[in-house]
């Protein structure tokens, strides 16, 4: 028996979960203890997770679940798998990207050679249209960076190891950078962005952070017990945004815009603004309250709404939009058109 065959034999013997003494391995393969030690070292060097325990009752065993049964996929299942892989690749960042790449290579190695070409051609066969830029909500687009990937990887590692994470979160509207100590619980992908959900230790509340705004994430040595009743599904459908807006209403200044019933109905279908507060006022009109006074967010909204919408608060933005509309009206006056003719 050559060393490779013997190493494979040892590997199979260690999958039972029980400790196998080195003397048993030596007797089974008719080699010396020294040879067994070299074989074990060789397997460990190749990345095989072998646990060793010393003592009279010690021995070796393979980490549970390391060896998986052969994967037998139909052609349709293979097509479904390559579609999923193409979808993942279309995202600019994914959790644990390096681990995903190595897992894909291991998966390919377990599949029949007949489907290797099909999987390797996934990008050529399956096309995933990227989400187009959201011109109206300009803040929902972000360029992928190493820091973004690092934050996503670190947060996912915190989830898997049930360890707290520490990081700085940047709020562009307030132009602030604040430190957070968080017990990570889940991640979600929405509109080409990754969001990190976890319990903020300081406030004891569940918060959602945009991954591209997280910097200098570190995994803490403090472990925590993940809540059994938590599911990331509870935050989907904009639920997380609705909760966040209620919190922002307590922390930020408010913009108020008067709308017609038709404009309010149209805006209530928007993925973001439908979670704002809509309050009926006189003559069937609606007052929408938005927890932001950022000109880059409020002024484009008023321009988009057009006639029938009136910005009540804040006063400085009301004055700014009035001056802008006056200049726009002047540009479109008939007298200027006559002069240019």
C-alpha positions as a printed Julia matrix, in Angstrom:
341×3 Matrix{Float64}:
   0.0    0.0     0.0
   1.47   3.33   -1.05
   1.34   6.47    1.19
  -1.58   7.99   -0.72
  -3.71   4.84   -0.37
  -2.79   4.6     3.3
  -3.66   8.26    3.94
  -7.07   7.74    2.32
  -7.61   4.64    4.44
  -6.74   6.55    7.61
  -9.11   9.32    6.55
 -11.99   6.87    6.18
 -11.28   5.22    9.53
 -11.38   8.57   11.32
 -14.86   9.52   10.06
 -16.71   7.45   12.66
 -16.46  10.16   15.31
 -14.68   7.97   17.85
 -11.04   8.37   18.83
  -8.78   5.94   17.0
  -5.44   5.32   18.78
  -2.23   5.55   16.72
  -1.43   1.93   17.73
  -4.69   0.76   16.1
  -3.81   2.61   12.89
  -0.32   1.14   12.9
  -1.66  -2.39   13.31
  -4.38  -1.86   10.68
  -1.94  -0.72    7.99
   1.08  -2.78    9.14
   3.35   0.23    9.61
   5.27   1.79   12.48
   3.9    4.43   14.82
   6.4    6.85   13.32
   4.88   6.27    9.87
   1.38   6.87   11.26
   2.51  10.18   12.78
   3.94  11.24    9.41
   0.7   10.3     7.64
  -1.36  12.31   10.15
   0.96  15.32    9.75
   0.62  15.04    5.97
  -3.18  15.07    6.18
  -3.18  18.07    8.52
  -0.82  19.93    6.17
  -3.36  19.35    3.37
  -6.05  21.06    5.44
  -7.83  18.0     6.8
  -9.25  18.91   10.26
  -7.98  16.1    12.47
  -8.47  16.35   16.23
  -5.8   14.73   18.4
  -6.05  13.83   22.08
  -3.14  12.62   24.14
  -3.11  10.16   26.99
  -3.86   6.5    27.55
  -7.32   6.86   25.99
  -6.26   9.34   23.34
  -6.1    9.08   19.59
  -7.26  10.8    16.41
 -10.61  11.59   14.86
 -11.91  13.64   11.96
 -13.93  16.8    12.56
 -17.64  15.99   12.33
 -19.2   16.6     8.92
 -15.9   17.06    7.07
 -16.54  14.25    4.59
 -19.81  14.58    2.7
 -21.53  11.93    0.56
 -21.15  12.24   -3.23
 -23.39  14.87   -4.83
 -25.61  13.51   -7.6
 -27.43  16.27   -9.47
 -29.77  16.01  -12.42
 -29.19  18.27  -15.4
 -32.07  20.5   -14.31
 -30.67  20.72  -10.78
 -27.3   21.64  -12.26
 -28.95  24.37  -14.35
 -30.67  25.71  -11.22
 -27.34  25.71   -9.39
 -25.51  27.61  -12.11
 -28.35  30.16  -12.19
 -27.91  30.74   -8.47
 -24.15  31.08   -8.91
 -24.64  33.63  -11.67
 -26.98  35.6    -9.42
 -24.38  35.61   -6.66
 -21.65  36.73   -9.05
 -23.82  39.62  -10.24
 -23.67  41.09   -6.75
 -20.65  43.31   -6.21
 -20.12  42.0    -2.68
 -21.25  38.79   -0.99
 -20.65  37.5     2.55
 -17.43  35.48    2.91
 -16.52  35.86   -0.77
 -13.22  33.96   -0.52
 -14.89  31.06    1.28
 -17.6   31.01   -1.37
 -14.97  30.7    -4.07
 -13.21  27.78   -2.35
 -16.56  26.1    -1.64
 -17.44  26.36   -5.31
 -14.18  24.66   -6.28
 -14.84  21.84   -3.81
 -18.37  21.45   -5.12
 -17.09  21.23   -8.68
 -14.68  18.49   -7.62
 -17.55  16.35   -6.27
 -19.75  16.66   -9.36
 -19.58  14.39  -12.41
 -17.17  15.61  -15.06
 -20.03  15.79  -17.55
 -21.47  18.86  -15.77
 -18.19  20.65  -15.07
 -18.28  22.5   -18.37
 -21.88  23.53  -17.8
 -21.09  25.03  -14.42
 -17.92  26.74  -15.6
 -19.92  28.34  -18.42
 -22.51  29.72  -15.99
 -21.68  33.35  -16.74
 -21.94  32.7   -20.48
 -25.24  30.83  -20.23
 -27.11  32.74  -17.53
 -27.33  36.52  -17.49
 -28.54  38.47  -14.47
 -29.52  42.06  -15.23
 -27.97  44.34  -12.59
 -30.27  46.7   -10.76
 -30.24  50.05  -12.61
 -29.16  53.21  -10.78
 -31.94  54.76   -8.72
 -31.81  58.36   -9.89
 -34.6   59.48   -7.57
 -33.05  57.99   -4.44
 -29.44  58.81   -5.26
 -28.25  57.63   -1.85
 -29.08  53.99   -2.61
 -26.08  53.5    -4.89
 -22.62  52.77   -3.54
 -19.37  51.64   -5.12
 -17.96  48.38   -3.82
 -14.78  48.75   -1.74
 -12.46  46.48    0.24
 -13.83  48.06    3.43
 -17.36  47.09    2.41
 -16.33  43.49    1.78
 -14.37  43.4     5.04
 -17.38  44.67    7.0
 -19.65  42.08    5.42
 -17.2   39.23    6.02
 -16.53  40.25    9.6
 -20.21  40.62   10.42
 -20.99  37.19    8.96
 -18.12  35.67   10.95
 -19.58  37.25   14.09
 -22.92  35.59   13.32
 -21.36  32.17   12.76
 -19.21  32.34   15.89
 -21.82  34.13   18.05
 -19.36  36.91   18.88
 -19.96  40.62   19.23
 -18.51  42.99   16.66
 -17.34  46.58   17.01
 -17.3   49.09   14.2
 -17.72  52.73   13.22
 -20.85  53.67   11.3
 -20.91  56.79    9.1
 -24.13  58.78    8.79
 -23.75  60.92    5.63
 -26.82  63.08    6.3
 -25.58  64.09    9.76
 -21.92  63.9     8.71
 -21.09  61.91   11.84
 -19.09  58.77   12.58
 -20.18  56.77   15.64
 -18.83  53.61   17.27
 -21.18  50.66   17.77
 -20.96  47.44   19.78
 -23.32  44.94   18.15
 -24.47  41.35   18.51
 -24.81  40.34   14.83
 -27.95  38.41   13.91
 -28.46  38.51   10.14
 -27.67  40.1     6.78
 -29.96  41.01    3.88
 -29.54  42.15    0.29
 -31.83  44.9    -0.99
 -31.57  47.15   -4.04
 -27.93  46.25   -4.74
 -26.89  46.94   -1.14
 -26.09  44.72    1.83
 -27.57  45.5     5.23
 -26.35  44.21    8.61
 -28.9   43.51   11.35
 -27.97  43.13   14.99
 -28.7   44.13   18.56
 -27.03  47.37   19.52
 -25.57  46.71   22.97
 -25.72  50.35   24.09
 -29.43  50.84   23.32
 -30.57  47.2    23.58
 -32.46  47.58   20.29
 -32.34  45.78   16.96
 -30.72  48.04   14.37
 -29.94  47.74   10.68
 -26.72  49.18    9.24
 -25.77  49.67    5.6
 -22.62  47.62    5.07
 -20.93  50.23    2.87
 -21.17  52.73    5.75
 -19.45  50.4     8.24
 -15.73  50.91    8.84
 -12.97  49.31   10.94
 -15.05  46.31   11.99
 -13.45  44.06   14.59
 -14.68  40.77   16.03
 -14.87  40.91   19.81
 -13.84  38.16   22.18
 -17.22  38.46   23.89
 -19.66  35.71   23.01
 -23.44  36.05   23.15
 -26.44  33.76   22.93
 -28.28  34.31   19.63
 -32.04  34.84   20.15
 -33.95  31.75   19.06
 -36.95  33.78   17.91
 -35.02  36.03   15.51
 -35.44  35.63   11.76
 -34.14  37.99    9.09
 -37.47  37.38    7.32
 -39.13  39.61    9.91
 -37.17  42.59    8.53
 -37.99  42.05    4.86
 -40.67  43.88    2.92
 -39.4   47.19    4.27
 -40.21  46.31    7.9
 -36.7   47.29    9.0
 -37.05  50.67    7.27
 -40.37  51.37    8.95
 -38.85  50.7    12.38
 -35.8   52.81   11.51
 -37.93  55.77   10.43
 -39.77  55.76   13.75
 -36.39  55.93   15.48
 -35.1   58.65   13.13
 -38.17  60.74   13.93
 -36.89  60.93   17.5
 -33.29  61.65   16.49
 -33.51  63.87   13.38
 -35.24  67.05   12.25
 -38.44  66.64   10.25
 -39.4   67.87    6.78
 -43.12  68.35    6.12
 -44.68  68.48    2.66
 -48.33  69.08    1.74
 -49.55  66.7    -0.96
 -52.67  66.14   -2.99
 -54.43  62.84   -2.41
 -53.2   61.67   -5.81
 -49.59  62.54   -5.04
 -49.84  60.86   -1.65
 -51.17  57.67   -3.25
 -48.33  57.69   -5.77
 -45.68  58.32   -3.13
 -47.07  55.67   -0.78
 -46.09  53.06   -3.4
 -42.41  54.11   -3.19
 -40.11  51.6    -1.46
 -38.72  54.31    0.83
 -41.32  57.04    1.32
 -44.2   54.67    1.94
 -42.74  54.21    5.43
 -42.97  57.94    6.25
 -45.91  59.35    8.22
 -48.94  60.39    6.1
 -51.43  62.59    8.0
 -54.78  63.71    6.47
 -55.41  67.47    6.65
 -58.09  69.81    5.26
 -59.66  69.5     1.77
 -58.62  65.88    1.35
 -54.93  66.79    1.27
 -52.15  64.88    3.01
 -49.17  66.03    5.07
 -46.13  63.76    4.81
 -43.47  63.92    7.54
 -39.97  62.75    6.6
 -37.2   62.37    9.22
 -34.58  64.27    7.2
 -33.75  67.84    6.24
 -31.0   66.85    3.83
 -31.36  69.09    0.73
 -30.08  66.24   -1.42
 -33.08  64.15   -0.37
 -35.91  66.66    0.16
 -35.48  69.09   -2.75
 -35.4   66.38   -5.48
 -38.58  64.95   -3.96
 -40.42  68.28   -4.14
 -39.24  68.85   -7.72
 -40.44  65.37   -8.67
 -43.85  65.86   -7.05
 -44.41  69.11   -8.97
 -47.49  71.37   -8.76
 -49.78  70.52   -5.87
 -46.91  69.82   -3.48
 -45.79  72.46   -0.99
 -42.8   72.23    1.3
 -43.85  73.56    4.72
 -40.76  72.79    6.81
 -37.9   73.45    7.26
 -38.07  77.15    6.42
 -34.61  77.38    4.85
 -35.39  74.62    2.37
 -38.78  76.2     1.61
 -37.0   79.46    0.73
 -34.41  77.61   -1.35
 -36.98  75.71   -3.43
 -39.03  78.91   -3.92
 -35.98  80.74   -5.29
 -35.17  77.78   -7.52
 -38.7   77.61   -8.93
 -38.73  81.37   -9.51
 -35.52  81.11  -11.52
 -36.94  78.16  -13.44
 -40.13  80.07  -14.21
 -38.07  82.98  -15.47
 -36.11  80.65  -17.77
 -39.38  79.45  -19.26
 -41.08  82.83  -19.62
 -42.51  83.78  -23.01
 -40.39  86.95  -23.15
 -37.16  84.92  -23.04
 -38.5   82.62  -25.74
 -39.29  85.61  -27.95
 -35.8   87.03  -27.5
 -34.17  83.74  -28.45
 -36.35  83.35  -31.57
